[in-house]
Amino acid sequence: MYARRRRVYFLMMGGCLFLFVSAWAFVRLWSVPAAVAMCVVAMVVPPVAAVIANRRGPEDRWWDDPSGDPESDEWWDELDGRKRR
């Protein structure tokens, strides 16, 4: 799961770099407004990539991992309606 999120993050950031570099290396020769639009899109990509990279899936259970105290874990499992494994 972590590897997939990391791969998506790096692909998005690579796309951001590609947009920015190609906008001012090639596209500006034909159309400055298109180059500016590409930079605006490249500006939005990093925050979106960070949100996607830090998103937790339903199978990621970091908030309710067992604490190590059997009595406390049993109590929380009872409140959550889960049975102990």
Jmol script that loads the backbone (N, CA, C; Angstrom):
load data "model"
ATOM      1  N   MET A   1       0.830  -1.186   0.000  1.00  0.00           N
ATOM      2  CA  MET A   1       0.000   0.000   0.000  1.00  0.00           C
ATOM      3  C   MET A   1       0.876   1.253   0.000  1.00  0.00           C
ATOM      4  N   TYR A   2       1.869   1.273   0.861  1.00  0.00           N
ATOM      5  CA  TYR A   2       2.751   2.434   0.946  1.00  0.00           C
ATOM      6  C   TYR A   2       3.512   2.634  -0.357  1.00  0.00           C
ATOM      7  N   ALA A   3       3.964   1.548  -0.960  1.00  0.00           N
ATOM      8  CA  ALA A   3       4.728   1.646  -2.212  1.00  0.00           C
ATOM      9  C   ALA A   3       3.861   2.211  -3.327  1.00  0.00           C
ATOM     10  N   ARG A   4       2.601   1.833  -3.373  1.00  0.00           N
ATOM     11  CA  ARG A   4       1.709   2.343  -4.420  1.00  0.00           C
ATOM     12  C   ARG A   4       1.484   3.842  -4.248  1.00  0.00           C
ATOM     13  N   ARG A   5       1.256   4.287  -3.015  1.00  0.00           N
ATOM     14  CA  ARG A   5       1.061   5.719  -2.773  1.00  0.00           C
ATOM     15  C   ARG A   5       2.321   6.497  -3.107  1.00  0.00           C
ATOM     16  N   ARG A   6       3.478   5.940  -2.760  1.00  0.00           N
ATOM     17  CA  ARG A   6       4.742   6.613  -3.056  1.00  0.00           C
ATOM     18  C   ARG A   6       4.974   6.698  -4.559  1.00  0.00           C
ATOM     19  N   ARG A   7       4.648   5.643  -5.270  1.00  0.00           N
ATOM     20  CA  ARG A   7       4.816   5.637  -6.728  1.00  0.00           C
ATOM     21  C   ARG A   7       3.906   6.678  -7.378  1.00  0.00           C
ATOM     22  N   VAL A   8       2.666   6.765  -6.932  1.00  0.00           N
ATOM     23  CA  VAL A   8       1.743   7.764  -7.468  1.00  0.00           C
ATOM     24  C   VAL A   8       2.249   9.169  -7.166  1.00  0.00           C
ATOM     25  N   TYR A   9       2.781   9.376  -5.968  1.00  0.00           N
ATOM     26  CA  TYR A   9       3.317  10.691  -5.602  1.00  0.00           C
ATOM     27  C   TYR A   9       4.453  11.086  -6.532  1.00  0.00           C
ATOM     28  N   PHE A  10       5.397  10.185  -6.754  1.00  0.00           N
ATOM     29  CA  PHE A  10       6.535  10.514  -7.606  1.00  0.00           C
ATOM     30  C   PHE A  10       6.116  10.692  -9.060  1.00  0.00           C
ATOM     31  N   LEU A  11       5.145   9.948  -9.528  1.00  0.00           N
ATOM     32  CA  LEU A  11       4.638  10.156 -10.887  1.00  0.00           C
ATOM     33  C   LEU A  11       3.989  11.534 -11.024  1.00  0.00           C
ATOM     34  N   MET A  12       3.209  11.919 -10.038  1.00  0.00           N
ATOM     35  CA  MET A  12       2.576  13.235 -10.093  1.00  0.00           C
ATOM     36  C   MET A  12       3.610  14.356 -10.021  1.00  0.00           C
ATOM     37  N   MET A  13       4.616  14.198  -9.173  1.00  0.00           N
ATOM     38  CA  MET A  13       5.641  15.235  -9.073  1.00  0.00           C
ATOM     39  C   MET A  13       6.497  15.273 -10.338  1.00  0.00           C
ATOM     40  N   GLY A  14       6.729  14.122 -10.952  1.00  0.00           N
ATOM     41  CA  GLY A  14       7.438  14.097 -12.229  1.00  0.00           C
ATOM     42  C   GLY A  14       6.634  14.798 -13.305  1.00  0.00           C
ATOM     43  N   GLY A  15       5.328  14.583 -13.299  1.00  0.00           N
ATOM     44  CA  GLY A  15       4.455  15.287 -14.235  1.00  0.00           C
ATOM     45  C   GLY A  15       4.474  16.791 -14.011  1.00  0.00           C
ATOM     46  N   CYS A  16       4.553  17.190 -12.748  1.00  0.00           N
ATOM     47  CA  CYS A  16       4.639  18.613 -12.418  1.00  0.00           C
ATOM     48  C   CYS A  16       5.920  19.209 -12.993  1.00  0.00           C
ATOM     49  N   LEU A  17       7.028  18.540 -12.777  1.00  0.00           N
ATOM     50  CA  LEU A  17       8.302  19.026 -13.323  1.00  0.00           C
ATOM     51  C   LEU A  17       8.275  19.059 -14.847  1.00  0.00           C
ATOM     52  N   PHE A  18       7.695  18.028 -15.450  1.00  0.00           N
ATOM     53  CA  PHE A  18       7.586  17.995 -16.912  1.00  0.00           C
ATOM     54  C   PHE A  18       6.773  19.178 -17.423  1.00  0.00           C
ATOM     55  N   LEU A  19       5.644  19.460 -16.783  1.00  0.00           N
ATOM     56  CA  LEU A  19       4.815  20.593 -17.197  1.00  0.00           C
ATOM     57  C   LEU A  19       5.577  21.905 -17.093  1.00  0.00           C
ATOM     58  N   PHE A  20       6.243  22.103 -15.981  1.00  0.00           N
ATOM     59  CA  PHE A  20       6.940  23.368 -15.759  1.00  0.00           C
ATOM     60  C   PHE A  20       8.100  23.554 -16.737  1.00  0.00           C
ATOM     61  N   VAL A  21       8.926  22.529 -16.880  1.00  0.00           N
ATOM     62  CA  VAL A  21      10.083  22.646 -17.768  1.00  0.00           C
ATOM     63  C   VAL A  21       9.653  22.767 -19.222  1.00  0.00           C
ATOM     64  N   SER A  22       8.704  21.965 -19.639  1.00  0.00           N
ATOM     65  CA  SER A  22       8.288  22.032 -21.040  1.00  0.00           C
ATOM     66  C   SER A  22       7.545  23.337 -21.348  1.00  0.00           C
ATOM     67  N   ALA A  23       6.856  23.891 -20.352  1.00  0.00           N
ATOM     68  CA  ALA A  23       6.148  25.153 -20.572  1.00  0.00           C
ATOM     69  C   ALA A  23       7.120  26.263 -20.948  1.00  0.00           C
ATOM     70  N   TRP A  24       8.234  26.353 -20.246  1.00  0.00           N
ATOM     71  CA  TRP A  24       9.151  27.462 -20.508  1.00  0.00           C
ATOM     72  C   TRP A  24      10.279  27.091 -21.460  1.00  0.00           C
ATOM     73  N   ALA A  25      10.458  25.832 -21.765  1.00  0.00           N
ATOM     74  CA  ALA A  25      11.499  25.454 -22.725  1.00  0.00           C
ATOM     75  C   ALA A  25      10.947  25.386 -24.148  1.00  0.00           C
ATOM     76  N   PHE A  26       9.707  24.899 -24.306  1.00  0.00           N
ATOM     77  CA  PHE A  26       9.175  24.679 -25.652  1.00  0.00           C
ATOM     78  C   PHE A  26       7.891  25.451 -25.929  1.00  0.00           C
ATOM     79  N   VAL A  27       6.934  25.336 -25.049  1.00  0.00           N
ATOM     80  CA  VAL A  27       5.595  25.858 -25.317  1.00  0.00           C
ATOM     81  C   VAL A  27       5.598  27.384 -25.425  1.00  0.00           C
ATOM     82  N   ARG A  28       6.436  28.058 -24.667  1.00  0.00           N
ATOM     83  CA  ARG A  28       6.450  29.527 -24.711  1.00  0.00           C
ATOM     84  C   ARG A  28       6.823  30.059 -26.083  1.00  0.00           C
ATOM     85  N   LEU A  29       7.510  29.244 -26.869  1.00  0.00           N
ATOM     86  CA  LEU A  29       7.882  29.677 -28.211  1.00  0.00           C
ATOM     87  C   LEU A  29       6.659  29.822 -29.114  1.00  0.00           C
ATOM     88  N   TRP A  30       5.617  29.050 -28.842  1.00  0.00           N
ATOM     89  CA  TRP A  30       4.396  29.096 -29.639  1.00  0.00           C
ATOM     90  C   TRP A  30       3.294  29.908 -28.977  1.00  0.00           C
ATOM     91  N   SER A  31       3.179  29.776 -27.649  1.00  0.00           N
ATOM     92  CA  SER A  31       2.075  30.450 -26.965  1.00  0.00           C
ATOM     93  C   SER A  31       2.432  30.704 -25.500  1.00  0.00           C
ATOM     94  N   VAL A  32       2.614  31.964 -25.160  1.00  0.00           N
ATOM     95  CA  VAL A  32       2.909  32.323 -23.770  1.00  0.00           C
ATOM     96  C   VAL A  32       1.705  32.063 -22.870  1.00  0.00           C
ATOM     97  N   PRO A  33       0.478  32.371 -23.280  1.00  0.00           N
ATOM     98  CA  PRO A  33      -0.661  32.042 -22.406  1.00  0.00           C
ATOM     99  C   PRO A  33      -0.778  30.540 -22.115  1.00  0.00           C
ATOM    100  N   ALA A  34      -0.458  29.703 -23.088  1.00  0.00           N
ATOM    101  CA  ALA A  34      -0.494  28.259 -22.839  1.00  0.00           C
ATOM    102  C   ALA A  34       0.597  27.860 -21.848  1.00  0.00           C
ATOM    103  N   ALA A  35       1.756  28.491 -21.952  1.00  0.00           N
ATOM    104  CA  ALA A  35       2.839  28.198 -21.009  1.00  0.00           C
ATOM    105  C   ALA A  35       2.458  28.623 -19.597  1.00  0.00           C
ATOM    106  N   VAL A  36       1.809  29.769 -19.480  1.00  0.00           N
ATOM    107  CA  VAL A  36       1.355  30.228 -18.163  1.00  0.00           C
ATOM    108  C   VAL A  36       0.287  29.277 -17.619  1.00  0.00           C
ATOM    109  N   ALA A  37      -0.622  28.836 -18.464  1.00  0.00           N
ATOM    110  CA  ALA A  37      -1.652  27.884 -18.030  1.00  0.00           C
ATOM    111  C   ALA A  37      -1.024  26.578 -17.566  1.00  0.00           C
ATOM    112  N   MET A  38       0.009  26.122 -18.277  1.00  0.00           N
ATOM    113  CA  MET A  38       0.696  24.891 -17.857  1.00  0.00           C
ATOM    114  C   MET A  38       1.357  25.081 -16.502  1.00  0.00           C
ATOM    115  N   CYS A  39       1.912  26.253 -16.250  1.00  0.00           N
ATOM    116  CA  CYS A  39       2.529  26.524 -14.943  1.00  0.00           C
ATOM    117  C   CYS A  39       1.485  26.594 -13.834  1.00  0.00           C
ATOM    118  N   VAL A  40       0.312  27.111 -14.144  1.00  0.00           N
ATOM    119  CA  VAL A  40      -0.763  27.146 -13.144  1.00  0.00           C
ATOM    120  C   VAL A  40      -1.185  25.721 -12.786  1.00  0.00           C
ATOM    121  N   VAL A  41      -1.291  24.872 -13.788  1.00  0.00           N
ATOM    122  CA  VAL A  41      -1.611  23.463 -13.522  1.00  0.00           C
ATOM    123  C   VAL A  41      -0.488  22.819 -12.715  1.00  0.00           C
ATOM    124  N   ALA A  42       0.761  23.115 -13.069  1.00  0.00           N
ATOM    125  CA  ALA A  42       1.909  22.557 -12.331  1.00  0.00           C
ATOM    126  C   ALA A  42       1.935  23.062 -10.897  1.00  0.00           C
ATOM    127  N   MET A  43       1.398  24.248 -10.659  1.00  0.00           N
ATOM    128  CA  MET A  43       1.358  24.805  -9.313  1.00  0.00           C
ATOM    129  C   MET A  43       0.355  24.053  -8.434  1.00  0.00           C
ATOM    130  N   VAL A  44      -0.692  23.521  -9.036  1.00  0.00           N
ATOM    131  CA  VAL A  44      -1.742  22.824  -8.279  1.00  0.00           C
ATOM    132  C   VAL A  44      -1.353  21.373  -7.986  1.00  0.00           C
ATOM    133  N   VAL A  45      -0.479  20.797  -8.781  1.00  0.00           N
ATOM    134  CA  VAL A  45      -0.155  19.374  -8.655  1.00  0.00           C
ATOM    135  C   VAL A  45       0.512  19.014  -7.318  1.00  0.00           C
ATOM    136  N   PRO A  46       1.514  19.755  -6.791  1.00  0.00           N
ATOM    137  CA  PRO A  46       2.160  19.315  -5.540  1.00  0.00           C
ATOM    138  C   PRO A  46       1.240  19.174  -4.336  1.00  0.00           C
ATOM    139  N   PRO A  47       0.325  20.122  -4.061  1.00  0.00           N
ATOM    140  CA  PRO A  47      -0.572  19.882  -2.926  1.00  0.00           C
ATOM    141  C   PRO A  47      -1.479  18.661  -3.127  1.00  0.00           C
ATOM    142  N   VAL A  48      -1.946  18.466  -4.353  1.00  0.00           N
ATOM    143  CA  VAL A  48      -2.789  17.303  -4.633  1.00  0.00           C
ATOM    144  C   VAL A  48      -1.984  16.021  -4.458  1.00  0.00           C
ATOM    145  N   ALA A  49      -0.733  16.035  -4.912  1.00  0.00           N
ATOM    146  CA  ALA A  49       0.133  14.861  -4.751  1.00  0.00           C
ATOM    147  C   ALA A  49       0.379  14.564  -3.275  1.00  0.00           C
ATOM    148  N   ALA A  50       0.555  15.595  -2.462  1.00  0.00           N
ATOM    149  CA  ALA A  50       0.771  15.389  -1.028  1.00  0.00           C
ATOM    150  C   ALA A  50      -0.470  14.797  -0.367  1.00  0.00           C
ATOM    151  N   VAL A  51      -1.640  15.275  -0.757  1.00  0.00           N
ATOM    152  CA  VAL A  51      -2.887  14.742  -0.189  1.00  0.00           C
ATOM    153  C   VAL A  51      -3.039  13.270  -0.568  1.00  0.00           C
ATOM    154  N   ILE A  52      -2.772  12.947  -1.823  1.00  0.00           N
ATOM    155  CA  ILE A  52      -2.896  11.559  -2.270  1.00  0.00           C
ATOM    156  C   ILE A  52      -1.871  10.674  -1.585  1.00  0.00           C
ATOM    157  N   ALA A  53      -0.646  11.172  -1.413  1.00  0.00           N
ATOM    158  CA  ALA A  53       0.401  10.361  -0.790  1.00  0.00           C
ATOM    159  C   ALA A  53       0.126  10.108   0.689  1.00  0.00           C
ATOM    160  N   ASN A  54      -0.578  11.017   1.351  1.00  0.00           N
ATOM    161  CA  ASN A  54      -0.841  10.862   2.780  1.00  0.00           C
ATOM    162  C   ASN A  54      -2.208  10.290   3.090  1.00  0.00           C
ATOM    163  N   ARG A  55      -2.976   9.987   2.051  1.00  0.00           N
ATOM    164  CA  ARG A  55      -4.311   9.424   2.254  1.00  0.00           C
ATOM    165  C   ARG A  55      -4.195   8.001   2.792  1.00  0.00           C
ATOM    166  N   ARG A  56      -5.036   7.665   3.727  1.00  0.00           N
ATOM    167  CA  ARG A  56      -5.056   6.316   4.296  1.00  0.00           C
ATOM    168  C   ARG A  56      -6.199   5.532   3.669  1.00  0.00           C
ATOM    169  N   GLY A  57      -5.916   4.292   3.351  1.00  0.00           N
ATOM    170  CA  GLY A  57      -6.941   3.422   2.807  1.00  0.00           C
ATOM    171  C   GLY A  57      -7.724   2.752   3.915  1.00  0.00           C
ATOM    172  N   PRO A  58      -8.821   2.092   3.571  1.00  0.00           N
ATOM    173  CA  PRO A  58      -9.621   1.426   4.597  1.00  0.00           C
ATOM    174  C   PRO A  58      -8.874   0.275   5.267  1.00  0.00           C
ATOM    175  N   GLU A  59      -7.899  -0.298   4.583  1.00  0.00           N
ATOM    176  CA  GLU A  59      -7.146  -1.396   5.196  1.00  0.00           C
ATOM    177  C   GLU A  59      -5.980  -0.901   6.047  1.00  0.00           C
ATOM    178  N   ASP A  60      -5.680   0.402   6.003  1.00  0.00           N
ATOM    179  CA  ASP A  60      -4.636   0.977   6.858  1.00  0.00           C
ATOM    180  C   ASP A  60      -5.244   1.264   8.219  1.00  0.00           C
ATOM    181  N   ARG A  61      -4.803   0.545   9.231  1.00  0.00           N
ATOM    182  CA  ARG A  61      -5.426   0.663  10.547  1.00  0.00           C
ATOM    183  C   ARG A  61      -4.421   1.228  11.521  1.00  0.00           C
ATOM    184  N   TRP A  62      -4.095   2.485  11.407  1.00  0.00           N
ATOM    185  CA  TRP A  62      -3.113   3.091  12.290  1.00  0.00           C
ATOM    186  C   TRP A  62      -3.745   3.702  13.534  1.00  0.00           C
ATOM    187  N   TRP A  63      -5.011   4.079  13.482  1.00  0.00           N
ATOM    188  CA  TRP A  63      -5.631   4.772  14.603  1.00  0.00           C
ATOM    189  C   TRP A  63      -6.126   3.823  15.687  1.00  0.00           C
ATOM    190  N   ASP A  64      -6.298   2.557  15.339  1.00  0.00           N
ATOM    191  CA  ASP A  64      -6.824   1.632  16.343  1.00  0.00           C
ATOM    192  C   ASP A  64      -5.945   0.403  16.488  1.00  0.00           C
ATOM    193  N   ASP A  65      -4.655   0.580  16.310  1.00  0.00           N
ATOM    194  CA  ASP A  65      -3.739  -0.525  16.554  1.00  0.00           C
ATOM    195  C   ASP A  65      -3.763  -0.887  18.032  1.00  0.00           C
ATOM    196  N   PRO A  66      -3.540  -2.145  18.335  1.00  0.00           N
ATOM    197  CA  PRO A  66      -3.524  -2.537  19.746  1.00  0.00           C
ATOM    198  C   PRO A  66      -2.453  -1.788  20.525  1.00  0.00           C
ATOM    199  N   SER A  67      -2.800  -1.386  21.740  1.00  0.00           N
ATOM    200  CA  SER A  67      -1.866  -0.608  22.553  1.00  0.00           C
ATOM    201  C   SER A  67      -0.891  -1.501  23.309  1.00  0.00           C
ATOM    202  N   GLY A  68      -1.206  -2.760  23.436  1.00  0.00           N
ATOM    203  CA  GLY A  68      -0.352  -3.660  24.202  1.00  0.00           C
ATOM    204  C   GLY A  68      -0.952  -4.003  25.558  1.00  0.00           C
ATOM    205  N   ASP A  69      -1.898  -3.214  26.013  1.00  0.00           N
ATOM    206  CA  ASP A  69      -2.592  -3.479  27.267  1.00  0.00           C
ATOM    207  C   ASP A  69      -3.831  -4.301  26.941  1.00  0.00           C
ATOM    208  N   PRO A  70      -3.832  -5.602  27.301  1.00  0.00           N
ATOM    209  CA  PRO A  70      -4.956  -6.465  26.899  1.00  0.00           C
ATOM    210  C   PRO A  70      -6.315  -5.980  27.408  1.00  0.00           C
ATOM    211  N   GLU A  71      -6.358  -5.470  28.629  1.00  0.00           N
ATOM    212  CA  GLU A  71      -7.635  -5.016  29.180  1.00  0.00           C
ATOM    213  C   GLU A  71      -8.160  -3.800  28.415  1.00  0.00           C
ATOM    214  N   SER A  72      -7.279  -2.855  28.122  1.00  0.00           N
ATOM    215  CA  SER A  72      -7.672  -1.667  27.378  1.00  0.00           C
ATOM    216  C   SER A  72      -8.084  -2.034  25.959  1.00  0.00           C
ATOM    217  N   ASP A  73      -7.306  -2.897  25.306  1.00  0.00           N
ATOM    218  CA  ASP A  73      -7.638  -3.312  23.942  1.00  0.00           C
ATOM    219  C   ASP A  73      -8.979  -4.024  23.893  1.00  0.00           C
ATOM    220  N   GLU A  74      -9.261  -4.859  24.890  1.00  0.00           N
ATOM    221  CA  GLU A  74     -10.541  -5.565  24.939  1.00  0.00           C
ATOM    222  C   GLU A  74     -11.688  -4.578  25.130  1.00  0.00           C
ATOM    223  N   TRP A  75     -11.480  -3.579  25.970  1.00  0.00           N
ATOM    224  CA  TRP A  75     -12.499  -2.575  26.224  1.00  0.00           C
ATOM    225  C   TRP A  75     -12.799  -1.785  24.953  1.00  0.00           C
ATOM    226  N   TRP A  76     -11.746  -1.343  24.230  1.00  0.00           N
ATOM    227  CA  TRP A  76     -11.949  -0.586  22.995  1.00  0.00           C
ATOM    228  C   TRP A  76     -12.595  -1.447  21.917  1.00  0.00           C
ATOM    229  N   ASP A  77     -12.215  -2.713  21.842  1.00  0.00           N
ATOM    230  CA  ASP A  77     -12.835  -3.602  20.862  1.00  0.00           C
ATOM    231  C   ASP A  77     -14.316  -3.781  21.152  1.00  0.00           C
ATOM    232  N   GLU A  78     -14.668  -3.857  22.431  1.00  0.00           N
ATOM    233  CA  GLU A  78     -16.072  -3.988  22.810  1.00  0.00           C
ATOM    234  C   GLU A  78     -16.847  -2.727  22.417  1.00  0.00           C
ATOM    235  N   LEU A  79     -16.255  -1.553  22.624  1.00  0.00           N
ATOM    236  CA  LEU A  79     -16.911  -0.302  22.242  1.00  0.00           C
ATOM    237  C   LEU A  79     -17.082  -0.199  20.723  1.00  0.00           C
ATOM    238  N   ASP A  80     -16.089  -0.671  19.979  1.00  0.00           N
ATOM    239  CA  ASP A  80     -16.157  -0.620  18.520  1.00  0.00           C
ATOM    240  C   ASP A  80     -17.017  -1.726  17.928  1.00  0.00           C
ATOM    241  N   GLY A  81     -17.439  -2.678  18.748  1.00  0.00           N
ATOM    242  CA  GLY A  81     -18.272  -3.762  18.245  1.00  0.00           C
ATOM    243  C   GLY A  81     -17.471  -4.838  17.519  1.00  0.00           C
ATOM    244  N   ARG A  82     -16.197  -4.924  17.831  1.00  0.00           N
ATOM    245  CA  ARG A  82     -15.338  -5.937  17.190  1.00  0.00           C
ATOM    246  C   ARG A  82     -15.031  -7.033  18.197  1.00  0.00           C
ATOM    247  N   LYS A  83     -14.753  -8.169  17.662  1.00  0.00           N
ATOM    248  CA  LYS A  83     -14.309  -9.283  18.506  1.00  0.00           C
ATOM    249  C   LYS A  83     -12.818  -9.374  18.438  1.00  0.00           C
ATOM    250  N   ARG A  84     -12.226  -9.809  19.518  1.00  0.00           N
ATOM    251  CA  ARG A  84     -10.758  -9.982  19.563  1.00  0.00           C
ATOM    252  C   ARG A  84     -10.342 -11.111  18.656  1.00  0.00           C
ATOM    253  N   ARG A  85      -9.216 -10.920  18.014  1.00  0.00           N
ATOM    254  CA  ARG A  85      -8.683 -11.959  17.109  1.00  0.00           C
ATOM    255  C   ARG A  85      -7.860 -12.935  17.881  1.00  0.00           C
TER     256      ARG A  85
END
end "model"
wireframe off; spacefill off
backbone 0.3
color backbone group
